[in-house]
């Protein structure tokens, strides 16, 4: 069932709650792929009802980013949703979610935004936090599902839920990769054949750093060598960052850190892709 308004979505949730059903929620920007399907499959296994939102959120895009051309195909997404036992697809308009006024109350994220994607996208996570707050308020799910590919987003959403006392469990689902180990992303569809091949340098670099760490190379030296390795094997890209933090909290690494995340971002022409791996210390 496709639902387009907040009031209708709330009525659907109310009816399901009256039947004592547990609600799983998967928020997306659409153009679904196997990574989204993994979220939906886990939501279906752990809940009685699955709600999928499809909303390309304008407030998380910068002025020179790809909001207007972000891929959209509701008919295709509806077929994938049906294959994955989705009960409701919530597809509100921008006006429905934000109103017609030019000003509105938004959430400002103050922690974990001066690193990784937050450095080059200063307002991005404010937009993410604002729309996630709105969606959780409308759907009020028992569980909400997010992929580990967007590790910084996941950490911020967890903190958002804790800070605002949402009665929702945030469930992390492992990222899905293509056969050549490129992390699945809706933006992969933008890549030319040459860029598509070159984009595998992201995972190759992360895996090279993991190899160095297993050889007892220090993390600092492994990151430096990883940057050099990336530039050697990548022809059509611009490295944005290659950094490591404690996982899953994304804090500076200390001698007591048990796990770290090594994260990378690069642009292939104008197409920005991210990836990460988690390594035991």
C-alpha positions in Angstrom: 0.0 0.0 0.0 1.4 3.4 -1.0 0.8 6.2 1.5 1.4 9.8 0.6 0.3 11.8 3.6 1.3 12.0 7.3 -2.2 11.7 8.5 -2.9 8.6 6.5 0.4 7.0 7.6 -0.5 7.7 11.2 -3.9 6.1 10.8 -2.3 3.0 9.3 0.1 2.8 12.2 -2.7 3.2 14.6 -4.6 0.3 13.1 -1.6 -2.0 13.2 -0.9 -1.0 16.8 -4.5 -1.9 17.7 -3.8 -5.4 16.4 -0.8 -5.7 18.7 1.7 -5.8 15.8 5.3 -4.8 16.0 6.5 -2.3 13.3 9.8 -2.3 11.5 10.8 0.8 9.6 13.3 1.2 6.8 13.9 4.9 5.8 15.4 5.4 2.3 15.7 7.9 -0.5 14.5 5.3 -3.0 16.1 3.8 -6.1 16.3 0.6 -4.2 19.1 -2.0 -4.5 20.2 -5.2 -2.8 21.5 -3.2 0.1 18.0 -1.8 0.8 16.6 -5.3 0.3 18.9 -6.6 3.1 17.4 -4.0 5.4 13.9 -5.0 4.4 14.6 -8.7 4.8 15.8 -8.2 8.3 12.9 -5.9 9.2 10.5 -8.6 7.9 12.2 -11.3 10.0 12.0 -9.3 13.2 8.6 -7.5 13.0 5.0 -8.1 12.0 4.7 -5.1 9.8 7.3 -3.4 7.6 7.1 0.2 6.6 9.4 1.6 3.9 9.8 5.3 3.4 10.9 6.8 0.1 11.8 10.4 0.3 14.6 12.3 -1.3 15.3 14.8 1.5 16.4 18.2 0.1 17.8 19.4 3.5 20.6 16.9 3.5 21.9 18.0 0.1 24.4 20.9 -0.3 23.9 23.6 -3.0 26.2 22.0 -5.5 25.1 18.4 -4.8 22.9 16.1 -6.8 19.4 16.6 -5.3 17.7 17.4 -8.6 19.2 14.5 -10.5 19.2 12.0 -7.7 17.7 8.8 -9.3 14.0 8.3 -8.7 11.8 5.4 -9.9 8.8 4.8 -7.7 7.3 2.1 -9.9 10.5 0.1 -9.9 10.9 0.6 -6.1 7.3 -0.6 -5.5 8.1 -3.9 -7.3 11.2 -4.4 -5.1 9.2 -3.5 -2.0 6.5 -6.1 -2.9 9.2 -8.8 -3.4 10.5 -8.0 0.1 7.1 -8.2 1.8 6.7 -4.4 2.5 3.3 -3.6 3.9 3.3 0.2 3.5 5.4 2.5 1.3 5.4 6.1 2.7 6.2 8.5 -0.1 5.4 12.0 1.1 6.1 15.1 -0.9 8.5 17.8 0.2 5.6 20.1 1.0 4.0 17.3 3.1 7.1 16.8 5.2 8.3 20.4 5.5 5.2 22.6 4.7 5.2 25.5 2.3 6.9 28.0 4.5 10.5 28.9 3.9 11.5 28.5 7.6 11.0 25.6 9.9 12.4 24.1 13.1 15.4 21.8 12.4 17.7 19.6 14.4 21.3 20.7 14.7 23.9 18.0 15.3 26.8 19.1 17.4 28.8 15.9 17.9 30.5 13.7 15.4 30.1 16.2 12.5 33.6 17.6 12.3 35.0 14.4 10.8 34.5 12.1 7.7 31.6 13.3 5.6 30.7 16.1 7.9 33.9 18.1 7.1 33.0 18.6 3.4 29.2 18.5 3.9 28.7 20.9 6.9 24.9 20.9 6.9 24.3 17.4 5.7 23.8 15.7 9.1 21.5 18.4 10.3 19.3 17.5 7.4 19.6 13.8 8.1 18.8 14.3 11.8 15.8 16.5 11.0 14.2 14.1 8.5 14.9 11.1 10.7 13.2 12.9 13.6 10.2 13.7 11.5 9.9 10.2 10.1 10.3 8.5 13.5 7.6 10.8 14.9 5.2 9.9 12.1 5.9 6.1 12.0 6.8 5.5 15.7 8.3 2.1 14.9 9.6 -0.5 17.3 12.7 -0.9 15.2 14.4 1.2 12.5 17.0 -0.3 10.1 20.1 1.5 8.8 23.1 0.1 6.8 26.6 0.2 8.2 28.0 1.7 4.9 26.8 5.1 6.2 28.6 4.5 9.5 28.7 8.2 10.5 25.0 8.5 9.8 24.3 5.4 11.9 26.3 6.8 14.8 24.4 10.1 14.7 21.0 8.4 14.4 21.8 6.3 17.4 22.7 9.4 19.4 19.6 11.2 18.1 17.3 8.3 19.3 19.0 8.3 22.7 19.0 12.1 23.1 15.3 12.5 22.2 14.1 9.4 24.0 12.5 7.8 21.0 11.0 4.4 21.8 12.7 2.9 18.8 15.6 0.4 18.6 18.1 1.3 15.9 19.2 -1.9 14.1 22.5 -1.9 12.1 22.6 -4.1 9.1 25.8 -5.1 7.3 26.5 -3.4 4.0 26.1 -5.4 0.8 28.8 -5.4 -1.9 28.7 -6.2 -5.6 30.8 -9.1 -6.9 33.8 -6.8 -7.4 33.4 -5.7 -3.7 32.2 -2.2 -4.6 29.7 -1.1 -1.9 26.2 -0.9 -3.2 24.9 2.6 -3.7 22.2 4.3 -5.7 24.9 6.6 -7.0 26.7 3.7 -8.6 24.3 4.1 -11.5 26.0 7.4 -12.4 29.4 5.8 -13.0 30.8 5.4 -16.5 32.3 2.0 -17.3 35.8 3.4 -16.6 34.7 5.1 -13.3 32.9 1.9 -12.3 36.1 -0.1 -12.6 38.1 2.6 -10.9 35.7 2.8 -7.9 36.8 -0.6 -6.8 40.0 1.2 -5.6 38.0 2.2 -2.5 37.7 -1.3 -1.1 41.1 -2.3 -2.4 42.6 0.5 -0.4 40.8 -0.5 2.8 41.7 -4.1 2.4 45.4 -3.1 1.8 45.3 -1.2 5.1 43.9 -4.2 6.9 46.7 -6.3 5.4 49.3 -3.8 6.7 47.7 -3.8 10.2 47.9 -7.6 10.3 51.6 -7.2 9.5 51.9 -5.1 12.7 52.4 -1.8 10.8 51.2 1.0 13.0 47.8 2.5 12.2 49.2 5.9 11.3 51.8 4.4 8.9 49.1 2.1 7.4 46.8 5.1 6.7 49.7 7.1 5.1 50.6 4.1 2.9 47.0 3.5 2.2 46.6 7.1 0.8 49.7 6.5 -1.5 48.3 3.1 -2.6 44.9 4.6 -3.5 46.5 7.3 -5.7 48.6 4.7 -7.4 45.7 2.4 -8.4 43.0 5.0 -9.0 43.0 7.0 -12.2 39.8 9.0 -12.2 39.3 10.0 -8.6 40.0 12.6 -6.0 40.5 11.3 -2.5 38.4 13.2 0.1 39.4 11.4 3.2 40.9 8.3 4.6 40.5 8.2 8.4 40.1 5.8 11.3 38.1 6.1 14.5 36.8 3.8 17.3 33.8 1.8 16.3 30.8 2.0 16.7 30.9 5.3 18.6 33.3 7.2 16.1 35.5 8.7 18.8 39.3 9.1 18.8 41.2 5.9 19.1 42.8 5.1 22.5 44.8 2.2 23.9 41.5 0.7 25.2 39.8 0.7 21.8 38.6 -2.8 20.8 37.4 -2.1 17.3 38.2 0.6 14.7 36.5 1.7 11.6 38.6 2.8 8.6 36.5 4.9 6.3 37.2 6.4 2.9 35.5 8.8 0.5 36.4 9.9 -3.0 34.9 11.6 -6.0 34.9 10.0 -9.4 34.4 13.1 -11.5 31.3 14.5 -9.6 30.2 11.2 -8.2 31.0 10.9 -4.5 31.3 7.4 -3.0 32.1 6.2 0.5 33.2 2.9 2.0 34.5 1.4 5.2 35.7 -1.7 7.0 35.7 -2.6 10.7 38.9 -4.0 12.1 39.6 -5.6 15.5 42.5 -4.1 17.5 
